[in-house]
Amino acid sequence: MASRDFSPIRQFLQRGRRDILTAHLGARREICALHGQERDPEYEEAAQA
């Protein structure tokens, strides 16, 4: 049986995983920032004006 080199597939999958994690973390930061704005009294006053 010939040995197979799966390193290109492994690299491709790891790159995809890294991209997904990066996007997830960015979305999480954005959501947290939006939640922080909701609790900020100055933001509330500006939103009502």
C-alpha positions in Angstrom: 0.0 0.0 0.0 1.4 3.4 -1.0 1.8 5.9 1.8 -0.3 9.0 1.2 0.7 12.6 2.0 -2.2 14.4 3.6 -0.3 17.5 4.5 -1.9 19.7 1.7 -5.4 18.7 2.9 -4.4 19.2 6.5 -3.1 22.7 5.7 -6.2 23.5 3.7 -8.5 22.5 6.6 -6.4 24.3 9.2 -6.5 27.5 7.1 -10.3 27.2 6.9 -10.5 26.6 10.6 -8.3 29.6 11.3 -10.5 31.8 9.0 -13.7 30.7 10.8 -12.2 31.3 14.2 -11.0 34.8 13.1 -14.5 35.6 11.8 -16.1 34.3 14.9 -13.9 36.4 17.2 -14.5 39.5 15.2 -18.2 39.0 15.3 -18.0 38.3 19.0 -16.1 41.5 19.6 -18.6 43.5 17.6 -21.6 42.0 19.5 -19.9 42.8 22.8 -19.2 46.4 21.7 -22.9 46.8 20.7 -24.0 45.4 24.1 -21.7 47.9 25.8 -23.2 50.7 23.8 -26.7 49.7 24.9 -25.7 50.0 28.6 -23.9 53.3 28.1 -26.1 56.2 29.4 -24.6 58.7 26.9 -25.4 56.4 24.0 -29.0 56.1 25.3 -29.3 59.9 25.4 -27.9 60.3 21.9 -30.2 57.5 20.6 -33.3 59.3 22.0 -32.4 62.7 20.6 
